[in-house]
């Protein structure tokens, strides 16, 4: 599994499934220290980590960069190339991914 910090990431840990978590609002260390098969990627930003939990009608903290532009700037800082490199590094050698021209 590869995705944002969510219930699915915790389910992977419970089932001993390798996972890559994308962290922005919360410190990854709090959630991966007891999950050896969960690997974390995080971005950088003015408010990282902000510890924000979305509220109805308020998906981002007021007055912060993410609320002004409408998306999490820390999560957006995690580039696709970093994610792909982490997936490649963790993929078992017996699994190959073919790309067609």
C-alpha positions in Angstrom: 0.0 0.0 0.0 1.1 3.6 -0.7 -1.1 6.5 0.4 -1.7 9.3 2.8 -1.8 8.7 6.6 -5.2 7.1 7.0 -7.0 4.1 8.5 -5.7 2.0 5.6 -2.1 2.6 6.7 -3.0 1.4 10.2 -4.7 -1.7 8.7 -1.6 -2.5 6.8 0.4 -2.4 10.0 -2.1 -4.6 11.8 -1.9 -7.2 8.9 1.9 -6.9 8.6 1.6 -5.6 5.1 4.4 -3.3 3.8 3.2 0.2 3.3 4.4 3.7 2.5 2.7 6.5 4.3 2.6 10.1 3.1 2.6 12.4 6.2 1.9 16.1 6.4 -0.2 17.2 9.3 1.1 14.7 11.9 4.7 13.6 12.8 5.4 10.3 11.1 7.5 9.2 14.0 4.4 8.9 16.2 2.8 6.4 13.9 5.7 4.3 12.5 7.9 3.6 15.5 6.0 0.4 16.2 5.3 -0.5 12.5 8.5 -1.8 11.0 7.0 -2.4 7.6 5.6 1.1 7.4 7.9 3.6 5.7 7.2 7.3 5.9 7.6 10.1 3.4 6.9 13.7 4.4 7.2 17.1 2.8 8.6 20.4 4.0 6.6 23.5 4.7 6.0 26.4 7.0 3.7 24.6 9.3 4.9 21.0 9.1 3.7 19.2 11.1 0.6 21.3 12.0 -1.3 18.6 13.9 -4.5 19.7 12.1 -7.7 17.6 12.0 -10.2 18.8 9.5 -13.5 20.2 10.8 -16.8 20.6 8.9 -16.4 23.5 6.6 -12.8 24.0 7.6 -10.5 21.5 5.9 -7.4 23.5 6.6 -6.2 25.7 9.5 -7.3 29.3 9.1 -4.6 31.8 8.0 -2.1 29.1 6.9 -0.8 28.6 3.4 -2.9 25.6 2.8 -6.1 27.5 3.6 -5.2 30.3 1.2 -4.4 28.0 -1.8 -6.8 25.1 -1.1 -4.5 22.2 -0.6 -1.9 20.9 1.9 1.4 22.4 0.9 3.4 19.9 2.9 1.7 17.0 1.2 2.2 18.6 -2.2 5.9 18.9 -1.4 6.2 15.1 -1.6 7.1 14.7 -5.3 6.0 11.7 -7.4 9.6 10.9 -8.0 10.3 10.4 -4.3 7.3 8.2 -4.0 8.2 6.1 -7.0 11.8 5.7 -5.8 10.6 4.5 -2.4 8.2 2.0 -4.0 11.1 0.7 -6.2 13.4 0.4 -3.2 10.8 -1.6 -1.3 9.5 -3.8 -4.1 10.7 -7.4 -3.9 13.2 -8.3 -6.6 10.8 -11.1 -7.8 8.2 -8.5 -8.9 9.0 -6.6 -12.1 7.0 -3.7 -13.5 7.0 -3.5 -17.3 6.4 -0.3 -19.1 5.3 -0.2 -22.7 6.6 2.5 -25.1 
